[in-house]
Amino acid sequence: MHEEIIKKMIAELDRDKLEDSWIRKENFHRNDVVKKEQCINEFIIVLEGVLHIENKNFHIFHFFFSGDVVNQQLAKINADNGLDLICDTEVLLVHIDRRYFLNFATNNTSYLQWLVEATLNNNKNLYSELIKYELSAEERIMYSLRYVCDKSNLNSEQQKIPGYLHKMKLAKYAGVFCTVLYEKLPLLIKKNKLEERNGDLYLKKNKE
């Protein structure tokens, strides 16, 4: 669903709510932790910013960007594995009561369709995150960089890796040791897949 349509949907839900808790917005700062228990009876729309889900060993499983949904499925994963939602940038979230949304969506099936599609998209993305561990270390690094750049809508030929994805965080997301990452980055630069300028990494989008 287009960003403007999502904002329109939220405005309609906010206008018709009977309880303040049914729709609420919440701002977070970089490195803040989002209470995962909130996802049990609610789902969350990321209106602005970037956040990720990580385990107690600080391994990063997935990133969420503007327009993404954190739903009950991910709350269940959190409960089973002790994962946390961590903000990478300033973040604005909208919490929506699940029952209220489903009742509202019975009169507007496009909203229900949006939730189903968002859930299916989460399933697809999480599956892709799992199968990336069958790739080599270089391929995992490139997959991780491409995913973040694509979701960040960086469409230029040379995509600057966002500042929040520093090298230590990239290693945690790609599932490689920092020593391996520092070994592979010069090789990827030599293969013309990456470029480093003034300490910043750039992904060469059209290079395989």
Secondary structure by P-SEA (a helix, b strand, c coil): ccaaaaaaaaaaaaaaccccccbbbbbbcccccccccccccbbbbbcccccccccccccccccccccccccaaaaaaaaacbbbbbbccbbbbbbbcaaaaaaaacccaaaaaaaaaaaaaaaaaaaaaaacccccaaaaaaaaaaaaaaaaccccccccccccccaaaaaaaacccaaaaaaaaaaaaaaccccccccbbbbccccc
